[in-house]
Amino acid sequence: MRRIDRPSPNHDDRGGQAVDMLVLHYTGMASAEAALARLCDASAKVSAHYTVGEDGMVYAHVPEVRRAWHAGLSFWAGIRNVNACSIGIELVNPGHEFGYRAFPRAQIAALKNLCRDILARHAIPAARVLGHSDVAPARKEDPGELFPWEELAAADIGLWPHKTDERAGAEALPRFGYDPDAPLDKTITAFQRHFRSARLTGAWDDECARLLAGLLAVSLLAKYAPAKL
């Protein structure tokens, strides 16, 4: 894995919180250099632990023992200080504002290697490998519907649902971890971006109900077992 240290001043103490979550983002800026500059700018007050370039280069910004400022106002499974317990990874991509595009193979290969290293160091359950849109559905869309979540899950990075004959209503989304106070249509869209990216309707349907039921069926294991399920 190719790696360059590009330190950011934007971090602080985790306050005793153990790392048990991995949050993936896209940079959402017009160029890689603009994104890297912002993540390392003290006045911007944002950062991540790592950025992965489209060519597969990994930029290390913040030591994992420190809290990076990547998730902002966020929530997952009762946790509102997501930054305190998470590792944040940015993927260089212009995002929906500047020309959203597929993530190159070199970038995804490097991301997999980086995630495997992180998961070897921290007890992060599969159900807590998440996108920014999962932990902030009212505000964020990243890493978006083109991100290959199923491929990562096949590599033991995160969780992928299997449809069952059971069905769960949208009101059960907070049981998996989503914010019960977020707008429901935004939460449904976030769920679809992660687990049913072919159709982003913001409306609950039978396929979503079966996917969520499949996730909930393994939720106890997924929340408390290491990511390799």
PASEBA-1860 file (N, C-alpha, C; in nm, 3 decimals):
! residues 229
1> MRRIDRPS> 0.085/-0.119/0.000/0.000/0.000/0.000/0.089/0.124/0.000 ~ 0.072/0.208/-0.099/0.149/0.332/-0.107/0.089/0.436/-0.013 ~ 0.176/0.501/0.061/0.127/0.591/0.166/0.217/0.714/0.176 ~ 0.154/0.830/0.192/0.223/0.955/0.215/0.167/1.018/0.342 ~ 0.254/1.061/0.429/0.208/1.135/0.548/0.181/1.280/0.510 ~ 0.057/1.323/0.532/0.020/1.463/0.507/-0.062/1.508/0.628 ~ 0.007/1.546/0.734/-0.060/1.568/0.862/-0.160/1.684/0.858 ~ -0.267/1.665/0.933/-0.367/1.769/0.954/-0.360/1.814/1.099
9> PNHDDRGG> -0.374/1.944/1.125/-0.379/1.992/1.263/-0.515/1.975/1.328 ~ -0.612/1.927/1.252/-0.751/1.926/1.298/-0.786/1.794/1.365 ~ -0.755/1.784/1.491/-0.787/1.664/1.569/-0.779/1.697/1.716 ~ -0.835/1.609/1.798/-0.827/1.627/1.943/-0.839/1.491/2.010 ~ -0.851/1.493/2.142/-0.854/1.369/2.220/-0.987/1.296/2.203 ~ -0.983/1.165/2.203/-1.105/1.085/2.191/-1.185/1.081/2.321 ~ -1.133/1.133/2.427/-1.206/1.135/2.553/-1.228/0.998/2.613 ~ -1.135/0.908/2.587/-1.145/0.774/2.643/-1.229/0.676/2.563
17> QAVDMLVL> -1.287/0.720/2.451/-1.370/0.633/2.368/-1.284/0.535/2.288 ~ -1.324/0.409/2.286/-1.258/0.309/2.202/-1.309/0.321/2.059 ~ -1.226/0.286/1.964/-1.266/0.287/1.823/-1.348/0.163/1.793 ~ -1.473/0.183/1.749/-1.556/0.068/1.713/-1.643/0.099/1.590 ~ -1.602/0.198/1.511/-1.679/0.236/1.392/-1.582/0.285/1.284 ~ -1.616/0.254/1.159/-1.540/0.300/1.044/-1.638/0.372/0.951 ~ -1.609/0.498/0.919/-1.700/0.579/0.838/-1.629/0.621/0.709 ~ -1.693/0.590/0.595/-1.637/0.620/0.464/-1.708/0.740/0.402
25> HYTGMASA> -1.630/0.826/0.337/-1.678/0.950/0.278/-1.626/0.962/0.135 ~ -1.682/1.053/0.058/-1.609/1.106/-0.057/-1.573/1.251/-0.027 ~ -1.469/1.302/-0.097/-1.422/1.437/-0.069/-1.520/1.543/-0.117 ~ -1.589/1.520/-0.230/-1.691/1.612/-0.278/-1.635/1.748/-0.316 ~ -1.514/1.750/-0.369/-1.453/1.875/-0.413/-1.403/1.860/-0.555 ~ -1.375/1.973/-0.620/-1.346/1.972/-0.764/-1.217/1.900/-0.798 ~ -1.121/1.894/-0.705/-0.994/1.827/-0.732/-0.942/1.762/-0.606 ~ -0.851/1.666/-0.625/-0.789/1.599/-0.511/-0.707/1.697/-0.429
33> EAALARLC> -0.632/1.784/-0.496/-0.546/1.876/-0.424/-0.629/1.975/-0.340 ~ -0.741/2.019/-0.393/-0.827/2.108/-0.316/-0.879/2.039/-0.191 ~ -0.915/1.911/-0.205/-0.965/1.836/-0.090/-0.856/1.816/0.014 ~ -0.737/1.778/-0.031/-0.626/1.756/0.063/-0.590/1.886/0.135 ~ -0.589/1.995/0.061/-0.557/2.124/0.121/-0.659/2.161/0.229 ~ -0.785/2.137/0.203/-0.888/2.171/0.301/-0.878/2.083/0.425 ~ -0.852/1.954/0.406/-0.843/1.864/0.520/-0.724/1.897/0.610 ~ -0.626/1.966/0.555/-0.506/2.001/0.631/-0.500/2.149/0.668
41> DASAKVSA> -0.608/2.221/0.647/-0.615/2.365/0.675/-0.676/2.385/0.814 ~ -0.599/2.445/0.903/-0.647/2.463/1.040/-0.775/2.545/1.046 ~ -0.791/2.638/0.954/-0.910/2.723/0.957/-1.036/2.650/0.911 ~ -1.020/2.541/0.839/-1.135/2.465/0.789/-1.201/2.384/0.900 ~ -1.123/2.343/0.999/-1.174/2.266/1.113/-1.240/2.135/1.071 ~ -1.190/2.074/0.965/-1.233/1.941/0.923/-1.110/1.856/0.897 ~ -1.127/1.726/0.907/-1.016/1.635/0.881/-1.071/1.494/0.867 ~ -0.982/1.402/0.835/-1.012/1.259/0.837/-0.882/1.192/0.879
49> HYTVGEDG> -0.890/1.065/0.909/-0.767/0.994/0.940/-0.686/0.965/0.813 ~ -0.760/0.936/0.704/-0.694/0.903/0.579/-0.775/0.957/0.461 ~ -0.705/0.981/0.351/-0.767/1.004/0.221/-0.707/0.905/0.123 ~ -0.792/0.847/0.038/-0.744/0.755/-0.065/-0.765/0.820/-0.201 ~ -0.656/0.840/-0.274/-0.663/0.901/-0.406/-0.718/0.806/-0.512 ~ -0.758/0.861/-0.624/-0.810/0.778/-0.732/-0.704/0.686/-0.790 ~ -0.577/0.721/-0.771/-0.468/0.636/-0.818/-0.425/0.533/-0.715 ~ -0.491/0.531/-0.600/-0.459/0.434/-0.495/-0.363/0.484/-0.390
57> MVYAHVPE> -0.315/0.606/-0.401/-0.227/0.661/-0.298/-0.307/0.690/-0.171 ~ -0.252/0.651/-0.058/-0.315/0.677/0.071/-0.242/0.792/0.140 ~ -0.318/0.891/0.182/-0.264/1.007/0.255/-0.307/0.994/0.400 ~ -0.210/0.993/0.490/-0.238/0.980/0.633/-0.239/1.118/0.695 ~ -0.352/1.152/0.759/-0.370/1.287/0.813/-0.365/1.293/0.966 ~ -0.435/1.201/1.031/-0.452/1.208/1.177/-0.421/1.070/1.236 ~ -0.342/1.062/1.343/-0.318/0.931/1.407/-0.449/0.869/1.454 ~ -0.458/0.739/1.444/-0.582/0.671/1.480/-0.619/0.687/1.627
65> VRRAWHAG> -0.522/0.714/1.712/-0.553/0.732/1.854/-0.622/0.865/1.882 ~ -0.623/0.955/1.783/-0.683/1.086/1.798/-0.819/1.092/1.728 ~ -0.901/1.186/1.768/-1.032/1.207/1.707/-1.018/1.303/1.590 ~ -1.046/1.254/1.470/-1.052/1.341/1.352/-1.192/1.399/1.341 ~ -1.203/1.509/1.268/-1.330/1.584/1.260/-1.393/1.562/1.123 ~ -1.454/1.447/1.105/-1.503/1.408/0.973/-1.653/1.388/0.965 ~ -1.717/1.347/1.071/-1.858/1.309/1.063/-1.953/1.424/1.091 ~ -1.910/1.525/1.166/-1.998/1.636/1.198/-2.117/1.591/1.283
73> LSFWAGIR> -2.230/1.661/1.265/-2.352/1.625/1.336/-2.398/1.490/1.284 ~ -2.397/1.389/1.371/-2.416/1.252/1.323/-2.474/1.165/1.435 ~ -2.516/1.044/1.396/-2.579/0.952/1.491/-2.568/0.811/1.436 ~ -2.538/0.716/1.525/-2.553/0.575/1.489/-2.574/0.494/1.616 ~ -2.683/0.420/1.618/-2.712/0.324/1.726/-2.693/0.386/1.865 ~ -2.750/0.504/1.882/-2.746/0.570/2.011/-2.627/0.660/2.034 ~ -2.531/0.657/1.944/-2.410/0.738/1.958/-2.424/0.866/1.878 ~ -2.410/0.980/1.945/-2.417/1.109/1.875/-2.279/1.171/1.855
81> NVNACSIG> -2.179/1.126/1.926/-2.043/1.173/1.905/-1.970/1.067/1.822 ~ -2.008/1.055/1.695/-1.952/0.952/1.609/-1.801/0.970/1.591 ~ -1.755/1.095/1.585/-1.612/1.117/1.567/-1.529/1.052/1.678 ~ -1.582/1.052/1.800/-1.505/1.004/1.914/-1.474/0.855/1.905 ~ -1.557/0.778/1.837/-1.539/0.633/1.835/-1.512/0.578/1.695 ~ -1.477/0.665/1.600/-1.466/0.618/1.462/-1.333/0.655/1.398 ~ -1.302/0.579/1.294/-1.196/0.612/1.199/-1.266/0.666/1.074 ~ -1.220/0.779/1.022/-1.279/0.839/0.902/-1.187/0.829/0.783
89> IELVNPGH> -1.238/0.780/0.671/-1.162/0.768/0.546/-1.234/0.847/0.438 ~ -1.161/0.937/0.374/-1.212/1.012/0.259/-1.164/0.945/0.129 ~ -1.253/0.938/0.032/-1.218/0.890/-0.102/-1.226/1.006/-0.199 ~ -1.117/1.031/-0.270/-1.118/1.140/-0.367/-1.224/1.111/-0.474 ~ -1.321/1.199/-0.483/-1.429/1.188/-0.581/-1.499/1.323/-0.581 ~ -1.527/1.380/-0.698/-1.591/1.513/-0.700/-1.730/1.516/-0.638 ~ -1.793/1.402/-0.624/-1.922/1.398/-0.557/-2.035/1.450/-0.643 ~ -2.153/1.450/-0.587/-2.272/1.486/-0.663/-2.271/1.632/-0.709
97> EFGYRAFP> -2.199/1.717/-0.641/-2.198/1.858/-0.677/-2.107/1.889/-0.795 ~ -1.999/1.811/-0.809/-1.897/1.846/-0.908/-1.877/1.739/-1.016 ~ -1.970/1.644/-1.027/-1.957/1.542/-1.132/-1.928/1.405/-1.077 ~ -2.019/1.355/-0.998/-2.004/1.223/-0.933/-1.971/1.116/-1.035 ~ -1.875/1.031/-1.003/-1.832/0.925/-1.096/-1.794/0.800/-1.018 ~ -1.781/0.691/-1.092/-1.745/0.564/-1.030/-1.606/0.572/-0.968 ~ -1.584/0.491/-0.868/-1.457/0.486/-0.798/-1.362/0.392/-0.873 ~ -1.244/0.438/-0.913/-1.151/0.355/-0.991/-1.107/0.230/-0.916
105> RAQIAALK> -1.068/0.129/-0.993/-1.027/0.002/-0.933/-0.907/0.019/-0.841 ~ -0.810/0.102/-0.882/-0.692/0.122/-0.798/-0.730/0.182/-0.664 ~ -0.827/0.271/-0.664/-0.872/0.334/-0.541/-0.940/0.234/-0.449 ~ -1.027/0.151/-0.506/-1.098/0.052/-0.424/-1.002/-0.053/-0.371 ~ -0.905/-0.094/-0.451/-0.806/-0.192/-0.404/-0.728/-0.137/-0.287 ~ -0.685/-0.011/-0.297/-0.611/0.051/-0.186/-0.700/0.066/-0.063 ~ -0.827/0.102/-0.085/-0.920/0.116/0.027/-0.937/-0.017/0.099 ~ -0.951/-0.125/0.026/-0.965/-0.257/0.089/-0.845/-0.287/0.177
113> NLCRDILA> -0.725/-0.264/0.125/-0.605/-0.290/0.204/-0.600/-0.204/0.329 ~ -0.635/-0.077/0.314/-0.636/0.013/0.429/-0.739/-0.032/0.533 ~ -0.857/-0.066/0.487/-0.962/-0.111/0.580/-0.921/-0.239/0.652 ~ -0.860/-0.332/0.581/-0.815/-0.455/0.646/-0.714/-0.423/0.756 ~ -0.623/-0.331/0.730/-0.526/-0.293/0.832/-0.597/-0.233/0.954 ~ -0.694/-0.146/0.929/-0.767/-0.082/1.039/-0.845/-0.186/1.120 ~ -0.912/-0.276/1.050/-0.992/-0.378/1.119/-0.905/-0.474/1.197 ~ -0.780/-0.490/1.157/-0.688/-0.575/1.233/-0.645/-0.508/1.363
121> RHAIPAAR> -0.653/-0.376/1.367/-0.611/-0.301/1.485/-0.724/-0.270/1.581 ~ -0.847/-0.268/1.531/-0.961/-0.225/1.612/-1.075/-0.326/1.600 ~ -1.147/-0.345/1.709/-1.263/-0.436/1.710/-1.385/-0.362/1.658 ~ -1.395/-0.352/1.525/-1.506/-0.281/1.461/-1.604/-0.384/1.406 ~ -1.725/-0.389/1.458/-1.824/-0.485/1.406/-1.860/-0.456/1.261 ~ -1.900/-0.558/1.190/-1.936/-0.543/1.049/-2.048/-0.442/1.030 ~ -2.144/-0.438/1.123/-2.258/-0.347/1.111/-2.220/-0.202/1.140 ~ -2.095/-0.178/1.177/-2.050/-0.042/1.206/-1.944/0.004/1.107
129> VLGHSDVA> -1.942/-0.058/0.989/-1.867/-0.007/0.874/-1.971/0.066/0.789 ~ -1.966/0.198/0.786/-2.078/0.279/0.742/-2.034/0.389/0.647 ~ -2.132/0.447/0.579/-2.109/0.565/0.499/-2.149/0.690/0.575 ~ -2.097/0.803/0.530/-2.135/0.930/0.592/-2.286/0.950/0.585 ~ -2.347/0.908/0.475/-2.492/0.924/0.462/-2.569/0.836/0.560 ~ -2.509/0.725/0.607/-2.575/0.643/0.708/-2.583/0.715/0.841 ~ -2.473/0.784/0.878/-2.469/0.847/1.011/-2.521/0.990/1.009 ~ -2.543/1.045/0.888/-2.597/1.182/0.876/-2.691/1.189/0.756
137> PARKEDPG> -2.800/1.111/0.756/-2.884/1.101/0.636/-2.954/1.230/0.597 ~ -2.976/1.319/0.691/-3.044/1.444/0.658/-2.952/1.542/0.587 ~ -2.819/1.522/0.598/-2.724/1.619/0.545/-2.636/1.567/0.433 ~ -2.609/1.437/0.430/-2.502/1.385/0.346/-2.549/1.276/0.251 ~ -2.478/1.266/0.137/-2.507/1.163/0.036/-2.390/1.069/0.013 ~ -2.277/1.097/0.074/-2.155/1.022/0.043/-2.139/0.896/0.130 ~ -2.065/0.798/0.075/-1.994/0.796/-0.053/-2.082/0.773/-0.175 ~ -2.211/0.758/-0.155/-2.304/0.759/-0.267/-2.336/0.623/-0.326
145> ELFPWEEL> -2.428/0.627/-0.422/-2.484/0.505/-0.480/-2.389/0.431/-0.572 ~ -2.279/0.493/-0.613/-2.180/0.424/-0.698/-2.074/0.353/-0.615 ~ -2.078/0.369/-0.486/-1.976/0.304/-0.403/-2.006/0.154/-0.393 ~ -1.904/0.067/-0.407/-1.927/-0.079/-0.414/-1.934/-0.146/-0.276 ~ -2.038/-0.117/-0.202/-2.051/-0.175/-0.068/-2.052/-0.328/-0.070 ~ -2.121/-0.386/-0.167/-2.129/-0.533/-0.172/-1.991/-0.594/-0.193 ~ -1.911/-0.531/-0.277/-1.774/-0.581/-0.300/-1.692/-0.575/-0.173 ~ -1.704/-0.467/-0.097/-1.629/-0.459/0.028/-1.675/-0.566/0.126
153> AAADIGLW> -1.806/-0.586/0.135/-1.857/-0.687/0.228/-1.806/-0.826/0.190 ~ -1.795/-0.852/0.060/-1.741/-0.981/0.015/-1.596/-0.998/0.055 ~ -1.528/-0.886/0.081/-1.389/-0.890/0.126/-1.380/-0.878/0.279 ~ -1.490/-0.908/0.348/-1.497/-0.904/0.495/-1.483/-0.764/0.551 ~ -1.531/-0.665/0.475/-1.531/-0.526/0.521/-1.675/-0.478/0.519 ~ -1.741/-0.484/0.632/-1.880/-0.442/0.639/-1.977/-0.556/0.623 ~ -2.104/-0.520/0.621/-2.215/-0.615/0.622/-2.298/-0.599/0.496 ~ -2.343/-0.712/0.442/-2.431/-0.706/0.325/-2.554/-0.790/0.353
161> PHKTDERA> -2.674/-0.740/0.321/-2.796/-0.813/0.356/-2.830/-0.921/0.253 ~ -2.897/-1.021/0.301/-2.957/-1.122/0.215/-3.108/-1.115/0.236 ~ -3.181/-1.100/0.127/-3.326/-1.090/0.140/-3.384/-1.218/0.201 ~ -3.479/-1.198/0.290/-3.546/-1.311/0.353/-3.693/-1.307/0.316 ~ -3.766/-1.407/0.361/-3.911/-1.407/0.342/-3.980/-1.318/0.445 ~ -3.905/-1.277/0.547/-3.958/-1.185/0.647/-3.952/-1.043/0.592 ~ -4.028/-0.953/0.654/-4.030/-0.813/0.612/-4.028/-0.724/0.734 ~ -3.953/-0.615/0.724/-3.946/-0.517/0.832/-3.991/-0.383/0.778
169> GAEALPRF> -4.072/-0.313/0.854/-4.118/-0.182/0.811/-4.010/-0.077/0.829 ~ -4.029/0.036/0.763/-3.932/0.145/0.774/-3.916/0.193/0.917 ~ -4.018/0.174/0.999/-4.009/0.217/1.138/-3.903/0.137/1.215 ~ -3.856/0.026/1.155/-3.754/-0.057/1.219/-3.612/-0.011/1.185 ~ -3.595/0.089/1.100/-3.461/0.136/1.064/-3.378/0.176/1.186 ~ -3.435/0.243/1.287/-3.355/0.275/1.406/-3.307/0.152/1.483 ~ -3.374/0.038/1.469/-3.327/-0.084/1.534/-3.193/-0.126/1.476 ~ -3.170/-0.096/1.350/-3.041/-0.129/1.290/-2.935/-0.025/1.326
177> GYDPDAPL> -2.976/0.100/1.350/-2.880/0.201/1.390/-2.912/0.342/1.344 ~ -3.001/0.357/1.246/-3.030/0.489/1.190/-3.096/0.582/1.292 ~ -3.077/0.710/1.270/-3.126/0.813/1.360/-3.279/0.818/1.358 ~ -3.345/0.793/1.470/-3.492/0.798/1.471/-3.547/0.938/1.451 ~ -3.465/1.040/1.469/-3.512/1.178/1.456/-3.487/1.237/1.318 ~ -3.418/1.165/1.230/-3.393/1.215/1.095/-3.520/1.202/1.010 ~ -3.537/1.287/0.908/-3.654/1.273/0.820/-3.658/1.133/0.757 ~ -3.775/1.071/0.760/-3.785/0.932/0.719/-3.744/0.912/0.573
185> DKTITAFQ> -3.784/1.002/0.484/-3.749/0.982/0.344/-3.598/0.991/0.323 ~ -3.531/1.077/0.398/-3.386/1.088/0.389/-3.319/0.960/0.442 ~ -3.374/0.908/0.550/-3.319/0.785/0.607/-3.338/0.667/0.512 ~ -3.455/0.658/0.452/-3.480/0.551/0.354/-3.384/0.564/0.237 ~ -3.362/0.685/0.188/-3.269/0.704/0.078/-3.128/0.664/0.117 ~ -3.086/0.697/0.239/-2.955/0.656/0.287/-2.943/0.504/0.291 ~ -3.047/0.439/0.340/-3.049/0.292/0.342/-3.038/0.237/0.200 ~ -3.112/0.296/0.108/-3.106/0.251/-0.030/-2.969/0.276/-0.093
193> RHFRSARL> -2.906/0.390/-0.066/-2.772/0.416/-0.120/-2.674/0.308/-0.078 ~ -2.689/0.260/0.043/-2.596/0.159/0.094/-2.634/0.017/0.050 ~ -2.761/-0.016/0.058/-2.801/-0.156/0.045/-2.889/-0.186/-0.078 ~ -2.936/-0.084/-0.150/-3.018/-0.107/-0.269/-2.997/0.012/-0.364 ~ -2.875/0.026/-0.415/-2.837/0.148/-0.486/-2.894/0.159/-0.626 ~ -2.951/0.052/-0.679/-3.005/0.057/-0.815/-3.127/0.147/-0.826 ~ -3.201/0.166/-0.716/-3.322/0.249/-0.719/-3.329/0.332/-0.592 ~ -3.307/0.461/-0.607/-3.314/0.553/-0.494/-3.446/0.629/-0.502
201> TGAWDDEC> -3.545/0.579/-0.433/-3.679/0.636/-0.442/-3.716/0.717/-0.319 ~ -3.651/0.690/-0.207/-3.691/0.752/-0.082/-3.821/0.698/-0.026 ~ -3.874/0.594/-0.091/-3.999/0.532/-0.047/-3.972/0.386/-0.010 ~ -4.035/0.342/0.097/-4.018/0.204/0.144/-4.096/0.110/0.055 ~ -4.034/-0.003/0.018/-4.101/-0.099/-0.067/-4.067/-0.240/-0.019 ~ -4.122/-0.339/-0.087/-4.107/-0.477/-0.042/-3.962/-0.521/-0.042 ~ -3.885/-0.480/-0.141/-3.745/-0.521/-0.144/-3.669/-0.463/-0.026 ~ -3.690/-0.336/0.005/-3.626/-0.276/0.121/-3.666/-0.349/0.248
209> ARLLAGLL> -3.793/-0.383/0.260/-3.843/-0.451/0.379/-3.774/-0.585/0.399 ~ -3.752/-0.656/0.290/-3.686/-0.787/0.301/-3.537/-0.771/0.330 ~ -3.474/-0.668/0.273/-3.332/-0.644/0.300/-3.311/-0.606/0.446 ~ -3.393/-0.517/0.498/-3.378/-0.477/0.637/-3.404/-0.594/0.730 ~ -3.502/-0.677/0.699/-3.528/-0.796/0.781/-3.405/-0.886/0.784 ~ -3.339/-0.900/0.669/-3.218/-0.980/0.664/-3.107/-0.921/0.750 ~ -3.093/-0.789/0.748/-2.993/-0.724/0.832/-3.025/-0.741/0.980 ~ -3.151/-0.722/1.016/-3.190/-0.733/1.156/-3.175/-0.876/1.207
217> AVSLLAKY> -3.188/-0.973/1.118/-3.176/-1.113/1.158/-3.036/-1.145/1.210 ~ -2.937/-1.070/1.161/-2.800/-1.093/1.206/-2.748/-0.975/1.287 ~ -2.838/-0.886/1.329/-2.794/-0.761/1.390/-2.719/-0.782/1.521 ~ -2.758/-0.877/1.603/-2.687/-0.899/1.728/-2.544/-0.943/1.702 ~ -2.527/-1.037/1.611/-2.391/-1.079/1.575/-2.317/-0.964/1.509 ~ -2.384/-0.894/1.419/-2.317/-0.790/1.342/-2.272/-0.675/1.429 ~ -2.346/-0.644/1.534/-2.312/-0.530/1.617/-2.200/-0.560/1.717 ~ -2.187/-0.687/1.753/-2.092/-0.716/1.860/-1.980/-0.809/1.821
225> APAKL> -1.982/-0.860/1.699/-1.872/-0.945/1.652/-1.780/-0.863/1.564 ~ -1.652/-0.903/1.554/-1.562/-0.833/1.464/-1.611/-0.839/1.320 ~ -1.557/-0.756/1.235/-1.610/-0.738/1.100/-1.604/-0.864/1.017 ~ -1.517/-0.956/1.047/-1.511/-1.080/0.970/-1.615/-1.175/1.023 ~ -1.735/-1.170/0.968/-1.846/-1.257/1.011/-1.849/-1.383/0.925
END
